[in-house]
Amino acid sequence: MTDKNSPETSATAPTDYFGFQIPFMQLLGLVPESAGEGVARCRLPWRVDLTNSRGDVHGGTLMSVLDFTLSAAARGHDTDIGMATIDMTTSFLSPGRGDLIIEARCLRRGLSIAFCEGEIRGADGELVCKASATFKVVRRRPGTD
C-alpha cells in the first residue's frame, strides 16, 4: 500500500480506504494499513475526542472501526462490491488505551453473504475486544461511482 495516508498528507485530502473514500472513518482518524484476500489491518491513533468519561476509547468507536475493517477483509481487493452489515457481535475484554491495532479476516465469502471475525489490540498486544460479523455482498450497479 502506498503511503498516501501519512501525517504529511494534507488534513483535507481524503484518505484512501482500500479503494473507497469513507468520511466517517476519516473523521475517526482510522489509518488503513493493509488489505489482501481475506485479511485487513488498520490502526487507530488515540485521541481524547474518541474517549468516554474514563478516558478509554469509546465502545462505539471500537465497533465502528471493527465494522469497517471486517468488511474490508471480506472485500479484499474487489472494489466492484460493497458490504452491508447484517449482524455484528462484539465482546469487550479490556479498556482501549493508547493507539490500537485492528485486524480482521474473512472466514468465508459466498455470492451473497460473507462471514468475518476480527479483534482490536493495544500497542502492547493486550486484547481489547473481538467481533464476528455477517455481511451481505452488495454488487455495484453499472455506471455508479
PyMOL commands that set and color helices and strands:
alter all, ss='L'
color gray80, all
select helices_A, chain A and resi 23-28+48-50+59-75
alter helices_A, ss='H'
color red, helices_A
select strands_A, chain A and resi 31-36+39-44+81-92+100-109+113-122+127-139
alter strands_A, ss='S'
color yellow, strands_A
deselect
rebuild
show_as cartoon
